[in-house]
Each structure stands twice: as structure tokens, then as C-alpha cells.
Amino acid sequence: MATTTVYYSSQGRVDKTTGGTPSASWATVRGSNTTTGNSVASTGANENFACKMEAARGGSVFTSNKRAYFYFDLSSIGTTISSITLKARGGTNAANQNGDWIVARANSDNDFGTIATSDYPLVFNSTTSFTSYSAFQSTNWSANTNNSVALNAAAITNANSGGELCVCLMNYTYDFANTAVEESFGNIENTLSFANSGTSRANLVVVHADAATGYPNPVNAIASANINKINAILSTDINKVNGVS
């Protein structure tokens, strides 16, 4: 088996904010597949994905939700994928690493390009539902280090069939699972770094089948490395020529 590391092609986070009662404000910021966000970021070492409520006047709360998106082009892999691990760097704020979280499918695995407020609902696969790309993760997120999570069979199947993945890092309890909100839940944040270079960039570690090597010997004094086809048959599909392997 071969292992290939594929770095993101596009990245960014989008947030949605509003005020009101806990229940109503959360319903607004979680939104639907037509909700537009309020702000975006695609660089910086102290970003986060999170859901958050802060006390405001008159018993109201100020509520926000942030989702982080990454797109990966897997077209260079070329052989069947058996496992995928997502790695994303925790940001610099060690106080913000206590949220439960999950990886979900986004944008039907298509590239979103430069992040925009209109990308806030990319994670929805219908009006209000999501598709998980990992198991639920409980508080195992760390600042200032690369956080790893194994992607599930749905992600592997889509990577093999489409040659690309688009994923969302998001809060599990309130955003993904849509748990009813009756009172303020406070700050549930996970710090996140949007590195633009080096090994701290978000990446997928992809385990896949070895590439076929094809016929290894010269043919008519031509080196095998310079032969693509023999009698219109790809060299990678040829095991023997005239009985010689």
C-alpha cells in the first residue's frame, strides 16, 4: 500500500451571528441551506470553529456559530483508496479547545474557491440535514498541534468515485445534532489555525493501492520506462511478452 499526503486547495471559515432569546437566536444562526453568513476568514493562527452564546441586555443573548471548510483535490491518487485521515492544526488560543466536534461532507465535495459569506450553508445536504464524514469527537481537540481524525466509509467511497473531498469542521451537539436549546450554553469553541504553507496546513493522509508497475524489461532494445503501450495495450496491463515476465 502507498501513503500520500494531500494538502488543501481551498480553506476558510464562515460565521453567522444574531441576538435574541437562546432558542430563537440559535435557530437563526444554525440556519438552513439558504442562510448567508456574516463574516469570513481564510488566514490566521487564532481562528476557531465554534458555537457561542454571551449574555446581553434584558435576558437576551448574543449568539454566533462558525464552520470551517477545506477542499482537497485527490485526482492525483490514481488507485483505490482504503483509508483517509484528516489533519487540521489547532490555533494558538489554548482556552478554546473544549468543544465536541465532527467532520461533515460539504458542497457535494466540490471546490468552493475563495471563501464567502454565501458559503455558510455548504455543509447542508438538504434543508436541515448533514452527512457525517467522521465519528463524533468529544473534546479531543488541542491547540498548537495537528489534530487527526479518521474519515468514515462514506468519505472513502466518495473520494474513490469523485476524486475530491470537501469537508466541514463543526460543533457536534448543537450544530450537527441540532440539540434543542432552552438556555444559554456558553462558549463551545475549538481553536483553529489556517496555515498557508508548510506541514501545518490542513491535509489528508491517504492510504491507497500501489500503482501498477507493468512490464519491467526492454522490448526491441527500448527501455521499459519509455514504453507506454505494446500493440495498443497499456504497459501497466502487461505481465509477459513472449513468455518473459
URFENSUL-V503674 format. One record per residue. N is the residue number from 1. PSI is psi in whole degrees, -180 to 180 (* if undefined). OMEGA is omega in radians with two decimals (* if undefined). D_LAST is the distance of its C-alpha to the last C-alpha in Angstrom with 2 decimals. Layout:
n & psi & omega & d_last
N & PSI & OMEGA & D_LAST
N & PSI & OMEGA & D_LAST
This chain:
n & psi & omega & d_last
1 & 148 & 3.10 & 22.28
2 & 154 & 3.08 & 23.56
3 & 126 & -3.11 & 27.26
4 & 134 & 3.05 & 28.89
5 & 125 & -3.14 & 32.62
6 & 120 & 3.14 & 34.17
7 & 157 & -3.09 & 37.77
8 & 152 & 2.98 & 40.39
9 & -32 & 3.10 & 41.01
10 & 145 & 3.12 & 44.54
11 & 160 & 3.06 & 46.99
12 & 164 & 3.04 & 50.65
13 & 151 & 3.10 & 53.32
14 & 137 & 3.07 & 56.08
15 & 160 & 3.08 & 59.31
16 & 133 & -3.10 & 62.09
17 & 152 & 3.04 & 65.64
18 & 175 & 3.07 & 68.94
19 & 167 & 3.12 & 72.06
20 & -158 & 3.06 & 74.01
21 & 158 & -3.14 & 74.04
22 & -47 & -3.08 & 71.00
23 & -50 & -3.08 & 69.98
24 & -41 & -3.11 & 70.59
25 & -37 & 3.11 & 69.13
26 & -41 & 3.09 & 65.92
27 & -37 & -3.14 & 65.51
28 & -46 & -3.06 & 65.91
29 & -30 & 3.03 & 63.38
30 & -44 & 2.95 & 60.71
31 & -156 & -3.12 & 61.23
32 & -167 & -3.10 & 59.10
33 & 5 & 3.07 & 56.47
34 & 4 & -3.08 & 59.10
35 & 136 & 3.08 & 60.46
36 & 138 & 3.14 & 60.50
37 & -179 & -3.12 & 60.41
38 & -31 & -3.13 & 62.89
39 & 162 & -3.12 & 60.89
40 & 163 & 2.99 & 57.38
41 & 147 & 3.09 & 55.63
42 & 5 & 3.06 & 52.16
43 & 166 & 3.06 & 52.76
44 & 146 & -3.09 & 54.54
45 & -1 & -3.10 & 54.07
46 & 49 & 2.98 & 56.75
47 & -176 & 3.07 & 56.02
48 & 161 & 2.87 & 55.68
49 & 135 & -2.86 & 54.91
50 & 160 & 2.82 & 57.88
51 & 144 & -2.91 & 60.71
52 & 139 & 3.02 & 64.17
53 & 133 & 3.09 & 67.85
54 & 141 & -3.13 & 70.82
55 & 139 & 3.08 & 74.47
56 & -175 & -3.09 & 76.54
57 & 151 & 3.00 & 80.18
58 & 27 & 3.13 & 81.87
59 & 3 & 3.12 & 79.32
60 & 172 & 3.07 & 76.49
61 & 155 & 2.97 & 73.11
62 & 122 & -2.97 & 70.89
63 & 140 & 3.07 & 67.40
64 & 156 & 3.07 & 64.02
65 & 136 & -3.13 & 60.39
66 & 136 & 3.06 & 57.34
67 & 139 & 3.13 & 53.76
68 & 134 & -3.08 & 50.85
69 & 144 & 3.07 & 47.97
70 & 137 & 3.07 & 44.50
71 & 137 & -3.13 & 41.87
72 & 129 & 3.07 & 38.16
73 & 113 & -3.08 & 35.61
74 & 14 & -3.04 & 32.25
75 & -19 & -3.12 & 30.50
76 & -10 & -3.06 & 28.23
77 & -56 & 2.97 & 26.61
78 & -17 & 3.10 & 24.18
79 & 171 & -3.03 & 22.84
80 & 129 & -3.13 & 24.80
81 & 134 & 3.12 & 27.68
82 & -25 & 3.09 & 28.69
83 & 152 & 3.13 & 31.72
84 & 132 & 3.04 & 34.10
85 & 126 & 3.05 & 36.87
86 & 133 & 3.04 & 39.69
87 & 128 & 3.12 & 41.34
88 & 138 & -3.04 & 44.74
89 & 128 & 2.99 & 47.14
90 & 146 & -3.12 & 50.57
91 & -168 & -3.00 & 53.42
92 & -13 & -3.07 & 56.13
93 & 99 & -3.09 & 58.81
94 & -15 & 3.11 & 58.49
95 & -19 & -3.06 & 61.29
96 & 74 & 3.12 & 59.14
97 & 28 & -3.00 & 56.37
98 & 5 & -3.04 & 57.95
99 & 143 & 2.95 & 56.85
100 & 155 & -2.96 & 54.68
101 & 172 & 3.14 & 51.88
102 & 158 & 3.00 & 48.86
103 & 130 & -3.13 & 46.06
104 & 158 & 3.07 & 46.39
105 & 145 & 3.14 & 44.62
106 & 146 & 2.97 & 46.26
107 & 34 & -3.11 & 46.48
108 & 30 & 3.13 & 43.93
109 & 14 & 3.11 & 41.35
110 & 158 & 3.11 & 42.26
111 & 136 & 3.09 & 43.16
112 & -6 & 3.10 & 46.93
113 & -136 & 3.11 & 47.01
114 & 126 & -3.07 & 50.19
115 & 141 & -3.11 & 51.93
116 & 161 & 3.14 & 55.21
117 & -28 & 3.12 & 57.98
118 & -10 & 3.14 & 56.82
119 & -3 & -3.11 & 53.58
120 & -43 & -3.06 & 55.52
121 & 16 & -3.08 & 54.67
122 & -24 & -3.07 & 50.93
123 & -19 & -3.14 & 50.21
124 & 135 & 3.01 & 51.99
125 & -5 & 2.96 & 49.93
126 & -161 & -3.08 & 53.19
127 & -43 & -3.02 & 56.84
128 & 9 & -3.04 & 56.95
129 & 163 & -3.09 & 53.66
130 & 165 & 3.01 & 50.48
131 & 122 & -3.12 & 46.89
132 & 142 & 3.02 & 45.89
133 & 5 & 3.06 & 42.64
134 & 172 & 2.97 & 43.40
135 & 159 & 3.03 & 45.61
136 & 135 & -3.13 & 49.23
137 & 127 & -3.08 & 49.71
138 & 102 & 2.98 & 53.00
139 & 15 & 3.13 & 54.30
140 & 55 & 3.07 & 51.10
141 & 137 & -3.07 & 51.22
142 & 143 & 3.04 & 51.88
143 & 155 & 3.00 & 53.31
144 & 31 & 3.09 & 51.76
145 & 165 & 3.10 & 48.32
146 & 121 & 3.10 & 45.11
147 & 135 & -3.05 & 45.49
148 & 144 & 3.06 & 42.41
149 & 137 & 3.10 & 42.05
150 & 133 & 3.05 & 39.17
151 & 155 & -2.98 & 38.93
152 & -176 & -3.07 & 38.91
153 & -34 & 3.12 & 36.80
154 & -42 & 3.11 & 38.66
155 & -43 & -3.12 & 37.72
156 & -44 & 3.12 & 34.03
157 & -46 & -3.13 & 34.02
158 & -35 & 3.09 & 35.81
159 & -41 & 3.13 & 33.58
160 & -36 & -3.07 & 30.46
161 & -32 & -3.04 & 32.26
162 & -18 & 3.13 & 34.18
163 & 21 & 3.12 & 32.44
164 & 157 & 3.05 & 35.75
165 & 141 & 2.98 & 38.41
166 & 126 & -3.02 & 42.12
167 & 157 & 3.09 & 43.96
168 & 129 & 2.93 & 47.56
169 & 126 & -3.02 & 48.96
170 & 159 & 3.02 & 52.24
171 & 141 & -3.12 & 54.89
172 & -55 & -2.93 & 54.21
173 & -49 & -3.02 & 57.63
174 & -35 & -3.11 & 59.67
175 & -62 & -3.09 & 57.27
176 & -52 & -3.06 & 54.28
177 & -14 & 3.09 & 56.16
178 & 44 & 3.08 & 59.39
179 & 138 & -3.12 & 61.66
180 & 138 & 3.13 & 65.31
181 & 117 & 3.13 & 67.26
182 & -20 & 3.10 & 70.91
183 & 169 & -3.10 & 71.62
184 & 133 & 3.09 & 70.21
185 & 3 & 3.09 & 66.97
186 & -146 & -3.09 & 67.26
187 & 121 & 3.09 & 64.33
188 & 90 & -2.94 & 60.81
189 & 148 & 3.00 & 58.71
190 & 118 & -3.11 & 55.35
191 & 146 & -3.02 & 55.14
192 & 136 & 3.10 & 52.24
193 & 129 & 3.05 & 51.04
194 & 76 & 3.11 & 49.66
195 & 143 & -3.13 & 47.79
196 & -5 & 3.13 & 46.64
197 & 165 & 3.07 & 44.35
198 & -177 & -3.06 & 42.51
199 & -4 & 3.08 & 40.93
200 & -6 & 3.09 & 44.08
201 & 148 & 3.03 & 43.21
202 & 138 & -3.10 & 42.51
203 & 164 & 2.99 & 38.80
204 & 130 & 3.00 & 36.26
205 & 112 & -2.97 & 33.72
206 & 122 & 3.03 & 30.82
207 & 127 & -3.04 & 28.15
208 & 167 & -3.11 & 25.19
209 & 149 & 3.06 & 21.57
210 & 147 & 3.06 & 18.98
211 & 144 & 3.09 & 17.68
212 & 139 & -3.09 & 14.23
213 & -25 & 3.11 & 12.03
214 & -169 & -3.10 & 9.70
215 & 126 & -2.97 & 6.92
216 & -7 & -2.97 & 7.70
217 & 158 & 3.06 & 7.82
218 & 152 & 3.04 & 10.94
219 & 121 & -3.10 & 11.61
220 & 43 & 3.08 & 14.85
221 & 11 & 3.08 & 15.76
222 & 126 & -3.11 & 15.72
223 & 143 & -3.11 & 14.50
224 & -31 & -3.14 & 12.13
225 & -20 & -3.12 & 15.23
226 & 8 & -3.10 & 17.20
227 & 122 & 3.07 & 15.19
228 & -37 & -3.09 & 16.43
229 & 151 & 2.98 & 15.67
230 & 119 & -3.06 & 14.13
231 & 44 & 3.07 & 16.68
232 & 8 & 3.09 & 18.37
233 & 130 & 3.14 & 15.53
234 & 137 & -3.12 & 15.17
235 & -28 & 3.12 & 12.07
236 & -15 & 3.14 & 12.51
237 & 6 & -3.08 & 12.10
238 & 125 & 3.10 & 8.80
239 & -33 & -3.09 & 5.69
240 & 150 & 2.98 & 4.23
241 & 119 & -3.08 & 6.64
242 & 40 & 3.07 & 8.54
243 & 0 & -3.14 & 6.49
244 & 125 & -3.14 & 3.79
245 & * & * & 0.00
